[in-house]
Amino acid sequence: MKRRATLLGVGEVLAWWAVLALPWLVFIRAVNTLELVVSASAALVGAFASWGTRRAVSGW
């Protein structure tokens, strides 16, 4: 059960990361290395915040 919960958590964070990072990269005219690093980092922070918020609200 713990392994399944871990995989679901990782999958959820990856899904949130994709939802947050892809629009940022789509709306940037020219993606350079700095923009890629900043968008990936900001999206990862947002993904963990979204995941943690959902866990807190659902009482998981």
mmCIF file as Biopython writes it, N, C-alpha, C and O atoms, coordinates in Angstrom:
data_model
#
loop_
_atom_site.group_PDB
_atom_site.id
_atom_site.type_symbol
_atom_site.label_atom_id
_atom_site.label_alt_id
_atom_site.label_comp_id
_atom_site.label_asym_id
_atom_site.label_entity_id
_atom_site.label_seq_id
_atom_site.pdbx_PDB_ins_code
_atom_site.Cartn_x
_atom_site.Cartn_y
_atom_site.Cartn_z
_atom_site.occupancy
_atom_site.B_iso_or_equiv
_atom_site.auth_seq_id
_atom_site.auth_asym_id
_atom_site.pdbx_PDB_model_num
ATOM 1   N N  . MET A ? 1  ? 0.825  -1.195 0.000   1.0 0.0 1  A 1 
ATOM 2   C CA . MET A ? 1  ? 0.000  0.000  0.000   1.0 0.0 1  A 1 
ATOM 3   C C  . MET A ? 1  ? 0.868  1.258  0.000   1.0 0.0 1  A 1 
ATOM 4   O O  . MET A ? 1  ? 0.534  2.236  -0.668  1.0 0.0 1  A 1 
ATOM 5   N N  . LYS A ? 2  ? 1.975  1.244  0.739   1.0 0.0 2  A 1 
ATOM 6   C CA . LYS A ? 2  ? 2.830  2.421  0.812   1.0 0.0 2  A 1 
ATOM 7   C C  . LYS A ? 2  ? 3.491  2.700  -0.539  1.0 0.0 2  A 1 
ATOM 8   O O  . LYS A ? 2  ? 3.649  3.857  -0.930  1.0 0.0 2  A 1 
ATOM 9   N N  . ARG A ? 3  ? 3.877  1.634  -1.251  1.0 0.0 3  A 1 
ATOM 10  C CA . ARG A ? 3  ? 4.511  1.820  -2.562  1.0 0.0 3  A 1 
ATOM 11  C C  . ARG A ? 3  ? 3.520  2.437  -3.544  1.0 0.0 3  A 1 
ATOM 12  O O  . ARG A ? 3  ? 3.880  3.307  -4.338  1.0 0.0 3  A 1 
ATOM 13  N N  . ARG A ? 4  ? 2.277  1.981  -3.484  1.0 0.0 4  A 1 
ATOM 14  C CA . ARG A ? 4  ? 1.252  2.514  -4.379  1.0 0.0 4  A 1 
ATOM 15  C C  . ARG A ? 4  ? 1.014  3.989  -4.090  1.0 0.0 4  A 1 
ATOM 16  O O  . ARG A ? 4  ? 0.888  4.787  -5.019  1.0 0.0 4  A 1 
ATOM 17  N N  . ALA A ? 5  ? 0.952  4.364  -2.817  1.0 0.0 5  A 1 
ATOM 18  C CA . ALA A ? 5  ? 0.747  5.762  -2.447  1.0 0.0 5  A 1 
ATOM 19  C C  . ALA A ? 5  ? 1.915  6.624  -2.912  1.0 0.0 5  A 1 
ATOM 20  O O  . ALA A ? 5  ? 1.723  7.758  -3.350  1.0 0.0 5  A 1 
ATOM 21  N N  . THR A ? 6  ? 3.114  6.087  -2.814  1.0 0.0 6  A 1 
ATOM 22  C CA . THR A ? 6  ? 4.293  6.829  -3.268  1.0 0.0 6  A 1 
ATOM 23  C C  . THR A ? 6  ? 4.240  7.053  -4.778  1.0 0.0 6  A 1 
ATOM 24  O O  . THR A ? 6  ? 4.508  8.155  -5.256  1.0 0.0 6  A 1 
ATOM 25  N N  . LEU A ? 7  ? 3.897  6.012  -5.521  1.0 0.0 7  A 1 
ATOM 26  C CA . LEU A ? 7  ? 3.800  6.141  -6.980  1.0 0.0 7  A 1 
ATOM 27  C C  . LEU A ? 7  ? 2.704  7.117  -7.378  1.0 0.0 7  A 1 
ATOM 28  O O  . LEU A ? 7  ? 2.876  7.892  -8.319  1.0 0.0 7  A 1 
ATOM 29  N N  . LEU A ? 8  ? 1.588  7.088  -6.678  1.0 0.0 8  A 1 
ATOM 30  C CA . LEU A ? 8  ? 0.519  8.041  -6.973  1.0 0.0 8  A 1 
ATOM 31  C C  . LEU A ? 8  ? 0.956  9.472  -6.673  1.0 0.0 8  A 1 
ATOM 32  O O  . LEU A ? 8  ? 0.631  10.396 -7.419  1.0 0.0 8  A 1 
ATOM 33  N N  . GLY A ? 9  ? 1.690  9.649  -5.583  1.0 0.0 9  A 1 
ATOM 34  C CA . GLY A ? 9  ? 2.192  10.977 -5.247  1.0 0.0 9  A 1 
ATOM 35  C C  . GLY A ? 9  ? 3.176  11.501 -6.275  1.0 0.0 9  A 1 
ATOM 36  O O  . GLY A ? 9  ? 3.111  12.667 -6.665  1.0 0.0 9  A 1 
ATOM 37  N N  . VAL A ? 10 ? 4.078  10.654 -6.712  1.0 0.0 10 A 1 
ATOM 38  C CA . VAL A ? 10 ? 5.051  11.051 -7.742  1.0 0.0 10 A 1 
ATOM 39  C C  . VAL A ? 10 ? 4.332  11.370 -9.049  1.0 0.0 10 A 1 
ATOM 40  O O  . VAL A ? 10 ? 4.649  12.353 -9.718  1.0 0.0 10 A 1 
ATOM 41  N N  . GLY A ? 11 ? 3.375  10.544 -9.401  1.0 0.0 11 A 1 
ATOM 42  C CA . GLY A ? 11 ? 2.602  10.792 -10.625 1.0 0.0 11 A 1 
ATOM 43  C C  . GLY A ? 11 ? 1.833  12.098 -10.560 1.0 0.0 11 A 1 
ATOM 44  O O  . GLY A ? 11 ? 1.746  12.824 -11.551 1.0 0.0 11 A 1 
ATOM 45  N N  . GLU A ? 12 ? 1.279  12.395 -9.404  1.0 0.0 12 A 1 
ATOM 46  C CA . GLU A ? 12 ? 0.526  13.639 -9.255  1.0 0.0 12 A 1 
ATOM 47  C C  . GLU A ? 12 ? 1.446  14.852 -9.354  1.0 0.0 12 A 1 
ATOM 48  O O  . GLU A ? 12 ? 1.102  15.844 -9.997  1.0 0.0 12 A 1 
ATOM 49  N N  . VAL A ? 13 ? 2.607  14.774 -8.725  1.0 0.0 13 A 1 
ATOM 50  C CA . VAL A ? 13 ? 3.555  15.896 -8.815  1.0 0.0 13 A 1 
ATOM 51  C C  . VAL A ? 13 ? 4.013  16.085 -10.263 1.0 0.0 13 A 1 
ATOM 52  O O  . VAL A ? 13 ? 4.128  17.220 -10.726 1.0 0.0 13 A 1 
ATOM 53  N N  . LEU A ? 14 ? 4.273  15.006 -10.974 1.0 0.0 14 A 1 
ATOM 54  C CA . LEU A ? 14 ? 4.670  15.124 -12.383 1.0 0.0 14 A 1 
ATOM 55  C C  . LEU A ? 14 ? 3.550  15.713 -13.235 1.0 0.0 14 A 1 
ATOM 56  O O  . LEU A ? 14 ? 3.804  16.514 -14.135 1.0 0.0 14 A 1 
ATOM 57  N N  . ALA A ? 15 ? 2.322  15.319 -12.951 1.0 0.0 15 A 1 
ATOM 58  C CA . ALA A ? 15 ? 1.187  15.865 -13.699 1.0 0.0 15 A 1 
ATOM 59  C C  . ALA A ? 15 ? 1.039  17.362 -13.437 1.0 0.0 15 A 1 
ATOM 60  O O  . ALA A ? 15 ? 0.834  18.140 -14.368 1.0 0.0 15 A 1 
ATOM 61  N N  . TRP A ? 16 ? 1.144  17.767 -12.164 1.0 0.0 16 A 1 
ATOM 62  C CA . TRP A ? 16 ? 1.071  19.190 -11.839 1.0 0.0 16 A 1 
ATOM 63  C C  . TRP A ? 16 ? 2.219  19.950 -12.494 1.0 0.0 16 A 1 
ATOM 64  O O  . TRP A ? 16 ? 2.031  21.059 -12.995 1.0 0.0 16 A 1 
ATOM 65  N N  . TRP A ? 17 ? 3.412  19.347 -12.488 1.0 0.0 17 A 1 
ATOM 66  C CA . TRP A ? 17 ? 4.567  20.007 -13.100 1.0 0.0 17 A 1 
ATOM 67  C C  . TRP A ? 17 ? 4.307  20.255 -14.586 1.0 0.0 17 A 1 
ATOM 68  O O  . TRP A ? 17 ? 4.578  21.342 -15.096 1.0 0.0 17 A 1 
ATOM 69  N N  . ALA A ? 18 ? 3.783  19.249 -15.272 1.0 0.0 18 A 1 
ATOM 70  C CA . ALA A ? 18 ? 3.505  19.399 -16.702 1.0 0.0 18 A 1 
ATOM 71  C C  . ALA A ? 18 ? 2.447  20.470 -16.948 1.0 0.0 18 A 1 
ATOM 72  O O  . ALA A ? 18 ? 2.578  21.277 -17.868 1.0 0.0 18 A 1 
ATOM 73  N N  . VAL A ? 19 ? 1.407  20.475 -16.132 1.0 0.0 19 A 1 
ATOM 74  C CA . VAL A ? 19 ? 0.330  21.456 -16.290 1.0 0.0 19 A 1 
ATOM 75  C C  . VAL A ? 19 ? 0.849  22.869 -16.061 1.0 0.0 19 A 1 
ATOM 76  O O  . VAL A ? 19 ? 0.386  23.810 -16.706 1.0 0.0 19 A 1 
ATOM 77  N N  . LEU A ? 20 ? 1.799  23.028 -15.157 1.0 0.0 20 A 1 
ATOM 78  C CA . LEU A ? 20 ? 2.324  24.360 -14.856 1.0 0.0 20 A 1 
ATOM 79  C C  . LEU A ? 20 ? 3.460  24.782 -15.780 1.0 0.0 20 A 1 
ATOM 80  O O  . LEU A ? 20 ? 3.574  25.965 -16.099 1.0 0.0 20 A 1 
ATOM 81  N N  . ALA A ? 21 ? 4.295  23.856 -16.216 1.0 0.0 21 A 1 
ATOM 82  C CA . ALA A ? 21 ? 5.476  24.212 -17.015 1.0 0.0 21 A 1 
ATOM 83  C C  . ALA A ? 21 ? 5.159  24.391 -18.497 1.0 0.0 21 A 1 
ATOM 84  O O  . ALA A ? 21 ? 5.684  25.304 -19.135 1.0 0.0 21 A 1 
ATOM 85  N N  . LEU A ? 22 ? 4.320  23.545 -19.040 1.0 0.0 22 A 1 
ATOM 86  C CA . LEU A ? 22 ? 4.082  23.599 -20.483 1.0 0.0 22 A 1 
ATOM 87  C C  . LEU A ? 22 ? 3.470  24.908 -20.962 1.0 0.0 22 A 1 
ATOM 88  O O  . LEU A ? 22 ? 3.936  25.448 -21.966 1.0 0.0 22 A 1 
ATOM 89  N N  . PRO A ? 23 ? 2.447  25.449 -20.297 1.0 0.0 23 A 1 
ATOM 90  C CA . PRO A ? 23 ? 1.930  26.743 -20.789 1.0 0.0 23 A 1 
ATOM 91  C C  . PRO A ? 23 ? 2.972  27.859 -20.730 1.0 0.0 23 A 1 
ATOM 92  O O  . PRO A ? 23 ? 3.023  28.714 -21.613 1.0 0.0 23 A 1 
ATOM 93  N N  . TRP A ? 24 ? 3.798  27.846 -19.688 1.0 0.0 24 A 1 
ATOM 94  C CA . TRP A ? 24 ? 4.836  28.864 -19.583 1.0 0.0 24 A 1 
ATOM 95  C C  . TRP A ? 24 ? 5.767  28.773 -20.802 1.0 0.0 24 A 1 
ATOM 96  O O  . TRP A ? 24 ? 6.087  29.788 -21.420 1.0 0.0 24 A 1 
ATOM 97  N N  . LEU A ? 25 ? 6.190  27.577 -21.134 1.0 0.0 25 A 1 
ATOM 98  C CA . LEU A ? 25 ? 7.109  27.411 -22.256 1.0 0.0 25 A 1 
ATOM 99  C C  . LEU A ? 25 ? 6.439  27.675 -23.599 1.0 0.0 25 A 1 
ATOM 100 O O  . LEU A ? 25 ? 7.097  28.112 -24.543 1.0 0.0 25 A 1 
ATOM 101 N N  . VAL A ? 26 ? 5.153  27.416 -23.694 1.0 0.0 26 A 1 
ATOM 102 C CA . VAL A ? 26 ? 4.439  27.653 -24.947 1.0 0.0 26 A 1 
ATOM 103 C C  . VAL A ? 26 ? 4.329  29.149 -25.234 1.0 0.0 26 A 1 
ATOM 104 O O  . VAL A ? 26 ? 4.426  29.563 -26.390 1.0 0.0 26 A 1 
ATOM 105 N N  . PHE A ? 27 ? 4.129  29.957 -24.207 1.0 0.0 27 A 1 
ATOM 106 C CA . PHE A ? 27 ? 3.914  31.383 -24.412 1.0 0.0 27 A 1 
ATOM 107 C C  . PHE A ? 27 ? 5.199  32.196 -24.466 1.0 0.0 27 A 1 
ATOM 108 O O  . PHE A ? 27 ? 5.140  33.409 -24.672 1.0 0.0 27 A 1 
ATOM 109 N N  . ILE A ? 28 ? 6.348  31.574 -24.290 1.0 0.0 28 A 1 
ATOM 110 C CA . ILE A ? 28 ? 7.620  32.276 -24.429 1.0 0.0 28 A 1 
ATOM 111 C C  . ILE A ? 28 ? 8.043  32.200 -25.893 1.0 0.0 28 A 1 
ATOM 112 O O  . ILE A ? 28 ? 7.995  31.134 -26.508 1.0 0.0 28 A 1 
ATOM 113 N N  . ARG A ? 29 ? 8.448  33.317 -26.434 1.0 0.0 29 A 1 
ATOM 114 C CA . ARG A ? 29 ? 8.789  33.375 -27.845 1.0 0.0 29 A 1 
ATOM 115 C C  . ARG A ? 29 ? 10.038 32.533 -28.146 1.0 0.0 29 A 1 
ATOM 116 O O  . ARG A ? 29 ? 9.995  31.659 -29.013 1.0 0.0 29 A 1 
ATOM 117 N N  . ALA A ? 30 ? 11.131 32.783 -27.449 1.0 0.0 30 A 1 
ATOM 118 C CA . ALA A ? 30 ? 12.374 32.043 -27.666 1.0 0.0 30 A 1 
ATOM 119 C C  . ALA A ? 30 ? 12.808 31.427 -26.337 1.0 0.0 30 A 1 
ATOM 120 O O  . ALA A ? 30 ? 13.108 32.136 -25.377 1.0 0.0 30 A 1 
ATOM 121 N N  . VAL A ? 31 ? 12.832 30.126 -26.303 1.0 0.0 31 A 1 
ATOM 122 C CA . VAL A ? 31 ? 13.187 29.427 -25.058 1.0 0.0 31 A 1 
ATOM 123 C C  . VAL A ? 31 ? 14.691 29.211 -25.039 1.0 0.0 31 A 1 
ATOM 124 O O  . VAL A ? 31 ? 15.231 28.453 -25.845 1.0 0.0 31 A 1 
ATOM 125 N N  . ASN A ? 32 ? 15.367 29.889 -24.103 1.0 0.0 32 A 1 
ATOM 126 C CA . ASN A ? 32 ? 16.794 29.654 -23.931 1.0 0.0 32 A 1 
ATOM 127 C C  . ASN A ? 32 ? 16.995 28.841 -22.647 1.0 0.0 32 A 1 
ATOM 128 O O  . ASN A ? 32 ? 16.025 28.497 -21.973 1.0 0.0 32 A 1 
ATOM 129 N N  . THR A ? 33 ? 18.213 28.544 -22.322 1.0 0.0 33 A 1 
ATOM 130 C CA . THR A ? 33 ? 18.507 27.681 -21.178 1.0 0.0 33 A 1 
ATOM 131 C C  . THR A ? 33 ? 18.032 28.292 -19.869 1.0 0.0 33 A 1 
ATOM 132 O O  . THR A ? 33 ? 17.481 27.584 -19.026 1.0 0.0 33 A 1 
ATOM 133 N N  . LEU A ? 34 ? 18.232 29.580 -19.686 1.0 0.0 34 A 1 
ATOM 134 C CA . LEU A ? 34 ? 17.804 30.239 -18.461 1.0 0.0 34 A 1 
ATOM 135 C C  . LEU A ? 34 ? 16.285 30.160 -18.288 1.0 0.0 34 A 1 
ATOM 136 O O  . LEU A ? 34 ? 15.804 29.851 -17.198 1.0 0.0 34 A 1 
ATOM 137 N N  . GLU A ? 35 ? 15.535 30.435 -19.345 1.0 0.0 35 A 1 
ATOM 138 C CA . GLU A ? 35 ? 14.077 30.352 -19.273 1.0 0.0 35 A 1 
ATOM 139 C C  . GLU A ? 35 ? 13.623 28.927 -18.978 1.0 0.0 35 A 1 
ATOM 140 O O  . GLU A ? 35 ? 12.662 28.726 -18.236 1.0 0.0 35 A 1 
ATOM 141 N N  . LEU A ? 36 ? 14.288 27.958 -19.538 1.0 0.0 36 A 1 
ATOM 142 C CA . LEU A ? 36 ? 13.942 26.555 -19.303 1.0 0.0 36 A 1 
ATOM 143 C C  . LEU A ? 36 ? 14.172 26.179 -17.839 1.0 0.0 36 A 1 
ATOM 144 O O  . LEU A ? 36 ? 13.336 25.512 -17.230 1.0 0.0 36 A 1 
ATOM 145 N N  . VAL A ? 37 ? 15.299 26.606 -17.277 1.0 0.0 37 A 1 
ATOM 146 C CA . VAL A ? 37 ? 15.606 26.304 -15.879 1.0 0.0 37 A 1 
ATOM 147 C C  . VAL A ? 37 ? 14.632 27.014 -14.941 1.0 0.0 37 A 1 
ATOM 148 O O  . VAL A ? 37 ? 14.148 26.418 -13.978 1.0 0.0 37 A 1 
ATOM 149 N N  . VAL A ? 38 ? 14.348 28.269 -15.218 1.0 0.0 38 A 1 
ATOM 150 C CA . VAL A ? 38 ? 13.432 29.033 -14.361 1.0 0.0 38 A 1 
ATOM 151 C C  . VAL A ? 38 ? 12.027 28.454 -14.424 1.0 0.0 38 A 1 
ATOM 152 O O  . VAL A ? 38 ? 11.381 28.294 -13.388 1.0 0.0 38 A 1 
ATOM 153 N N  . SER A ? 39 ? 11.547 28.140 -15.610 1.0 0.0 39 A 1 
ATOM 154 C CA . SER A ? 39 ? 10.192 27.603 -15.730 1.0 0.0 39 A 1 
ATOM 155 C C  . SER A ? 39 ? 10.081 26.226 -15.085 1.0 0.0 39 A 1 
ATOM 156 O O  . SER A ? 39 ? 9.087  25.939 -14.418 1.0 0.0 39 A 1 
ATOM 157 N N  . ALA A ? 40 ? 11.078 25.376 -15.271 1.0 0.0 40 A 1 
ATOM 158 C CA . ALA A ? 40 ? 11.042 24.045 -14.662 1.0 0.0 40 A 1 
ATOM 159 C C  . ALA A ? 40 ? 11.097 24.138 -13.142 1.0 0.0 40 A 1 
ATOM 160 O O  . ALA A ? 40 ? 10.402 23.395 -12.448 1.0 0.0 40 A 1 
ATOM 161 N N  . SER A ? 41 ? 11.915 25.041 -12.626 1.0 0.0 41 A 1 
ATOM 162 C CA . SER A ? 41 ? 12.031 25.200 -11.172 1.0 0.0 41 A 1 
ATOM 163 C C  . SER A ? 41 ? 10.755 25.770 -10.562 1.0 0.0 41 A 1 
ATOM 164 O O  . SER A ? 41 ? 10.268 25.269 -9.548  1.0 0.0 41 A 1 
ATOM 165 N N  . ALA A ? 42 ? 10.225 26.800 -11.170 1.0 0.0 42 A 1 
ATOM 166 C CA . ALA A ? 42 ? 8.997  27.415 -10.655 1.0 0.0 42 A 1 
ATOM 167 C C  . ALA A ? 42 ? 7.834  26.437 -10.735 1.0 0.0 42 A 1 
ATOM 168 O O  . ALA A ? 42 ? 7.014  26.373 -9.819  1.0 0.0 42 A 1 
ATOM 169 N N  . ALA A ? 43 ? 7.757  25.685 -11.810 1.0 0.0 43 A 1 
ATOM 170 C CA . ALA A ? 43 ? 6.683  24.708 -11.949 1.0 0.0 43 A 1 
ATOM 171 C C  . ALA A ? 43 ? 6.835  23.583 -10.931 1.0 0.0 43 A 1 
ATOM 172 O O  . ALA A ? 43 ? 5.833  23.066 -10.437 1.0 0.0 43 A 1 
ATOM 173 N N  . LEU A ? 44 ? 8.049  23.200 -10.612 1.0 0.0 44 A 1 
ATOM 174 C CA . LEU A ? 44 ? 8.260  22.151 -9.613  1.0 0.0 44 A 1 
ATOM 175 C C  . LEU A ? 44 ? 7.840  22.624 -8.226  1.0 0.0 44 A 1 
ATOM 176 O O  . LEU A ? 44 ? 7.229  21.869 -7.471  1.0 0.0 44 A 1 
ATOM 177 N N  . VAL A ? 45 ? 8.165  23.866 -7.889  1.0 0.0 45 A 1 
ATOM 178 C CA . VAL A ? 45 ? 7.728  24.428 -6.607  1.0 0.0 45 A 1 
ATOM 179 C C  . VAL A ? 45 ? 6.202  24.478 -6.557  1.0 0.0 45 A 1 
ATOM 180 O O  . VAL A ? 45 ? 5.598  24.105 -5.551  1.0 0.0 45 A 1 
ATOM 181 N N  . GLY A ? 46 ? 5.592  24.931 -7.624  1.0 0.0 46 A 1 
ATOM 182 C CA . GLY A ? 46 ? 4.133  24.981 -7.691  1.0 0.0 46 A 1 
ATOM 183 C C  . GLY A ? 46 ? 3.500  23.604 -7.637  1.0 0.0 46 A 1 
ATOM 184 O O  . GLY A ? 46 ? 2.435  23.432 -7.043  1.0 0.0 46 A 1 
ATOM 185 N N  . ALA A ? 47 ? 4.148  22.617 -8.254  1.0 0.0 47 A 1 
ATOM 186 C CA . ALA A ? 47 ? 3.623  21.250 -8.242  1.0 0.0 47 A 1 
ATOM 187 C C  . ALA A ? 47 ? 3.627  20.677 -6.831  1.0 0.0 47 A 1 
ATOM 188 O O  . ALA A ? 47 ? 2.651  20.058 -6.408  1.0 0.0 47 A 1 
ATOM 189 N N  . PHE A ? 48 ? 4.714  20.880 -6.108  1.0 0.0 48 A 1 
ATOM 190 C CA . PHE A ? 48 ? 4.762  20.392 -4.723  1.0 0.0 48 A 1 
ATOM 191 C C  . PHE A ? 48 ? 3.769  21.141 -3.832  1.0 0.0 48 A 1 
ATOM 192 O O  . PHE A ? 48 ? 3.171  20.544 -2.937  1.0 0.0 48 A 1 
ATOM 193 N N  . ALA A ? 49 ? 3.591  22.434 -4.067  1.0 0.0 49 A 1 
ATOM 194 C CA . ALA A ? 49 ? 2.615  23.197 -3.289  1.0 0.0 49 A 1 
ATOM 195 C C  . ALA A ? 49 ? 1.195  22.718 -3.581  1.0 0.0 49 A 1 
ATOM 196 O O  . ALA A ? 49 ? 0.382  22.593 -2.665  1.0 0.0 49 A 1 
ATOM 197 N N  . SER A ? 50 ? 0.898  22.455 -4.834  1.0 0.0 50 A 1 
ATOM 198 C CA . SER A ? 50 ? -0.431 21.957 -5.205  1.0 0.0 50 A 1 
ATOM 199 C C  . SER A ? 50 ? -0.683 20.580 -4.618  1.0 0.0 50 A 1 
ATOM 200 O O  . SER A ? 50 ? -1.769 20.301 -4.108  1.0 0.0 50 A 1 
ATOM 201 N N  . TRP A ? 51 ? 0.311  19.732 -4.692  1.0 0.0 51 A 1 
ATOM 202 C CA . TRP A ? 51 ? 0.189  18.377 -4.146  1.0 0.0 51 A 1 
ATOM 203 C C  . TRP A ? 51 ? -0.015 18.420 -2.635  1.0 0.0 51 A 1 
ATOM 204 O O  . TRP A ? 51 ? -0.886 17.729 -2.108  1.0 0.0 51 A 1 
ATOM 205 N N  . GLY A ? 52 ? 0.772  19.216 -1.946  1.0 0.0 52 A 1 
ATOM 206 C CA . GLY A ? 52 ? 0.639  19.337 -0.503  1.0 0.0 52 A 1 
ATOM 207 C C  . GLY A ? 52 ? -0.695 19.939 -0.092  1.0 0.0 52 A 1 
ATOM 208 O O  . GLY A ? 52 ? -1.297 19.513 0.894   1.0 0.0 52 A 1 
ATOM 209 N N  . THR A ? 53 ? -1.154 20.921 -0.842  1.0 0.0 53 A 1 
ATOM 210 C CA . THR A ? 53 ? -2.447 21.530 -0.545  1.0 0.0 53 A 1 
ATOM 211 C C  . THR A ? 53 ? -3.569 20.526 -0.720  1.0 0.0 53 A 1 
ATOM 212 O O  . THR A ? 53 ? -4.477 20.455 0.108   1.0 0.0 53 A 1 
ATOM 213 N N  . ARG A ? 54 ? -3.514 19.748 -1.792  1.0 0.0 54 A 1 
ATOM 214 C CA . ARG A ? 54 ? -4.560 18.751 -2.019  1.0 0.0 54 A 1 
ATOM 215 C C  . ARG A ? 54 ? -4.557 17.688 -0.923  1.0 0.0 54 A 1 
ATOM 216 O O  . ARG A ? 54 ? -5.615 17.241 -0.480  1.0 0.0 54 A 1 
ATOM 217 N N  . ARG A ? 55 ? -3.371 17.291 -0.492  1.0 0.0 55 A 1 
ATOM 218 C CA . ARG A ? 55 ? -3.273 16.313 0.607   1.0 0.0 55 A 1 
ATOM 219 C C  . ARG A ? 55 ? -3.850 16.877 1.902   1.0 0.0 55 A 1 
ATOM 220 O O  . ARG A ? 55 ? -4.548 16.176 2.635   1.0 0.0 55 A 1 
ATOM 221 N N  . ALA A ? 56 ? -3.555 18.141 2.177   1.0 0.0 56 A 1 
ATOM 222 C CA . ALA A ? 56 ? -4.055 18.754 3.417   1.0 0.0 56 A 1 
ATOM 223 C C  . ALA A ? 56 ? -5.565 18.899 3.395   1.0 0.0 56 A 1 
ATOM 224 O O  . ALA A ? 56 ? -6.226 18.674 4.409   1.0 0.0 56 A 1 
ATOM 225 N N  . VAL A ? 57 ? -6.111 19.268 2.263   1.0 0.0 57 A 1 
ATOM 226 C CA . VAL A ? 57 ? -7.554 19.470 2.156   1.0 0.0 57 A 1 
ATOM 227 C C  . VAL A ? 57 ? -8.304 18.143 2.201   1.0 0.0 57 A 1 
ATOM 228 O O  . VAL A ? 57 ? -9.369 18.044 2.809   1.0 0.0 57 A 1 
ATOM 229 N N  . SER A ? 58 ? -7.742 17.126 1.554   1.0 0.0 58 A 1 
ATOM 230 C CA . SER A ? 58 ? -8.446 15.838 1.493   1.0 0.0 58 A 1 
ATOM 231 C C  . SER A ? 58 ? -8.239 15.007 2.752   1.0 0.0 58 A 1 
ATOM 232 O O  . SER A ? 58 ? -8.945 14.019 2.953   1.0 0.0 58 A 1 
ATOM 233 N N  . GLY A ? 59 ? -7.293 15.382 3.600   1.0 0.0 59 A 1 
ATOM 234 C CA . GLY A ? 59 ? -7.041 14.632 4.832   1.0 0.0 59 A 1 
ATOM 235 C C  . GLY A ? 59 ? -6.339 13.316 4.599   1.0 0.0 59 A 1 
ATOM 236 O O  . GLY A ? 59 ? -6.513 12.367 5.363   1.0 0.0 59 A 1 
ATOM 237 N N  . TRP A ? 60 ? -5.539 13.256 3.537   1.0 0.0 60 A 1 
ATOM 238 C CA . TRP A ? 60 ? -4.853 12.015 3.156   1.0 0.0 60 A 1 
ATOM 239 C C  . TRP A ? 60 ? -3.751 11.705 4.071   1.0 0.0 60 A 1 
ATOM 240 O O  . TRP A ? 60 ? -3.068 10.696 3.896   1.0 0.0 60 A 1 
#
